Amino acid sequence: MSDALTQRIKELEAELERLRSLLKEGRADDTEVMSSSSPQENSDCKPADGDTSTSRKERKKSGKQRPFDFAAHPRRHVALRLAYLGWAYQGFAVQDNTDNTVEARLFEALLKTRLIQDRQSSNYHRCGRTDKGVSAFSQVITIDLRSTQFGGGLGVIVPANVDVDIKSKSSASEVPYVKMLNRVLPQDICILDWAPVAEGFSARFDCQSRTYRYYFPRGSLDVELMADAAKRYEGTHDFRNLCKMDVGNGVLQFERTILSAAVKPVHPQPTSSTDQYDLYMFEIKGLAFLYHQVRCMMAVLLLIGQKLEAPEIINHLVDVANNPRKPQYSMAVDYPLVLHDCHFGDLSWQRDAEEVKHVLSSLQQHWTQSAIRAQVLQGMVQDLEKKGGVSSSHCCLVEGTKQRNYRPLLERPCCESLESRINHFVKRGRLEREEGENGGEVIHRGKKSKHCHISSSLPEAPGTPKQCTDHKVND
Amino acid sequence: MSDALTQRIKELEAELERLRSLLKEGRADDTEVMSSSSPQENSDCKPADGDTSTSRKERKKSGKQRPFDFAAHPRRHVALRLAYLGWAYQGFAVQDNTDNTVEARLFEALLKTRLIQDRQSSNYHRCGRTDKGVSAFSQVITIDLRSTQFGGGLGVIVPANVDVDIKSKSSASEVPYVKMLNRVLPQDICILDWAPVAEGFSARFDCQSRTYRYYFPRGSLDVELMADAAKRYEGTHDFRNLCKMDVGNGVLQFERTILSAAVKPVHPQPTSSTDQYDLYMFEIKGLAFLYHQVRCMMAVLLLIGQKLEAPEIINHLVDVANNPRKPQYSMAVDYPLVLHDCHFGDLSWQRDAEEVKHVLSSLQQHWTQSAIRAQVLQGMVQDLEKKGGVSSSHCCLVEGTKQRNYRPLLERPCCESLESRINHFVKRGRLEREEGENGGEVIHRGKKSKHCHISSSLPEAPGTPKQCTDHKVND
């Protein structure tokens, strides 16, 4: 046993030696760095005595234990912009009960390319979480990645003990983050570009606004009514009746600001078309969103489009003084939802034309398959209709089965009120009430809380919500 | 053991008795007939002595051995029209090495609903075979199904020993074939309608013509050139260079008649659009097709659309005197191909409006999912292009990877000639040559042939091809 250990130490030392000499020679070539797991491929490198093929296999198997001296490299705080198709995943964020998340694949790629040492030390923030089935065209994360910039730069932290020689010979170009990651990520997740950012910059807290899109076919919906209704979402409102309350996670305040909300055709319509196959989108831009907020808002719009509710229902739903409890209704399904954009201040997005072409090509192939399959189906549907088939007016974008007799929202049973939910968690010790200075009540983390460490007062106080850092802000 | 057998006999007898009394009372209600497997649910029926729940389970498990007296029922020769999405299946026809075929699902449904006793005795013919991944909107089969028409009718065979009373009380309406089958078929296979047909009518031999559609996006293709090219397929030609020759199965003659061939937009274009996302179709109608013929024809059209070949190449390819051997090229991929229609003479298709609505609703839901997914992708592609991404001109509808340097078809290596293939099978005894009456050669089934039992002369003789009944006529 001690023989094997001694052997291992020798291997590690030899590898360190090799890398240090590479750096000294100014050859911070990433190809060589990445292939350090197979020293014999590099003619400059002679394996340590007794370095058999077995020990090389051992090194390969041990994965993260492969010798790589992160401390000898600069690190740099960057923003990465991702696009992914959420249909095959259980959501963006890593979860306890499944490995099938976008983040899990992302971190596998970051570790495999040795751009980070481990997640915990990577200073990782994400702009938002998308739920199972939800896609993103602009999900932004910030993270510290390995860098070649010994000479420093925006967000670069150069290791303290670096040779003056190396500094002066530092490579002009940064590690090709986008290309490296896209080579190892699965087909349906890709990095679009990256941006250097200042050390304190956070994808989560520095995000200025987020835009979602929800796509749907016209079918037999009254899209003009829906467009009228959508506008009513704009402004600052209490959206507790248009989300899934997440009180247990410390979400206690439901005012959010919607900068714009519109229903419009995907392609500008040349004539006033009434084709049921025309595609529309609900596009909504806001500062921050509550859990399932967009899907709840969409569900109400679909009811309005089917003329089962009037556009005014939205005004009622945001009037929490008169409607403090959410009527029971199902939210819209997940697959048509896309986190389309996360807006930041002036970020200098570094785009590699070759990479974009590569991503574009991949997406186009995906699109071709989907569009053709949709057309095969559309051809069948249209021919059946010609033969006298009557189109169903059922909207299949809402979860659950269609009720025979429609029950207006305001006449339905309601969900628990916010106060009731708070009481529930206070009883369990997850939240605690205290008297605040001005006589109002303050709710904060209880002794038995899982995550919370920020308090929030209730029920007024518009303005920037103070939230637990772990709550799910997005859909 | 003999106790169990005796028990079984008692159960069978009791069941026969029950059904006979039902018939006598004129209650040929299919619901009751179908629920005869659970006699206790029918209050008229008392299980035989000792009929325990175990024996009922045994009866259920034994599947086809459930007692049902087919001989006591009329049978009727019918045509069934099917639609199916071929993407999840290994083709239409039953295969030795897989259960995952459309036909396998169809026969499971026919047996489960007890519309047939078994495949072998069902007098089954199919209009054509579609390959793995290929869909159909109008696949027609003919088959003998159980009937209620004791009074006779088109294609009805009434059992000889039927009671005069029953005949006079025979039910007015036929077994609801379409509804019954659709309830047990999987989501992506459905019966559209049925038609009574004369006893000798065959889906295969009485089919007058077949129409295929191949859908594709415009991309960067020159669709006008393709439209010009497609017309050149019309007429009667030797298509050996535009199919996969199936000599081993007795396909020895490659002349086929194409009634019409066109490339056109799926939706009539209001203005002269050049949108790369516009969908087009190659629609082709012919008497009969060779194996993979449409996909080979499409592959050549795609080369023409990419301006890699001129439309005249088609004239060269059907000129087998000057081009007796097929150049090597890959056929187009499978998923965009649909057997759109099988044309018969005057058939009286029986359509159930409720059923059509049901099928339509199901297809619309499918379409909604596909179309929205396509739109999510299209939204991403369009935004990337706006940001300067360059669209790939690679056509992903052809199998295999794109070659860097295009090699014109007529300069490529060729496949084996027809004569060479015949020699190959003659050597193996699967085909035999003989001298025909007029001095020409006659090729027919050899001693070691698997299927063939019809001969064909070579190489001339245009007109109706004599083919082995088992050859794959369609794509």
Interface residues (C-beta under 8 A of the other chain):
Chain A: A83 L85 W87 S135 F137 L192 R213 Y215 F216 P217 G219 V266 P270 T271 Y277 L279 M281 Y335 P336 V338 H340 R351 A353 V356 K357 V359 L360 S361 L363 Q364 Q365 H366 W367 T368 Q369 S370 A371 I372 R373 A374 Q375 V376 L377 Q378 G379 M380 V381 D383 L384 E385 K387 G388 G389 V390 S391 S392 H394 C396 L397
Chain B: A83 L85 W87 S135 F137 L192 R213 Y215 F216 P217 G219 V266 P270 T271 Y277 L279 M281 Y335 P336 V338 H340 R351 A353 V356 K357 V359 L360 S361 L363 Q364 Q365 H366 W367 T368 Q369 S370 A371 I372 R373 A374 Q375 V376 L377 Q378 G379 M380 V381 D383 L384 E385 K387 G388 G389 V390 S391 S392 H394 C396 L397
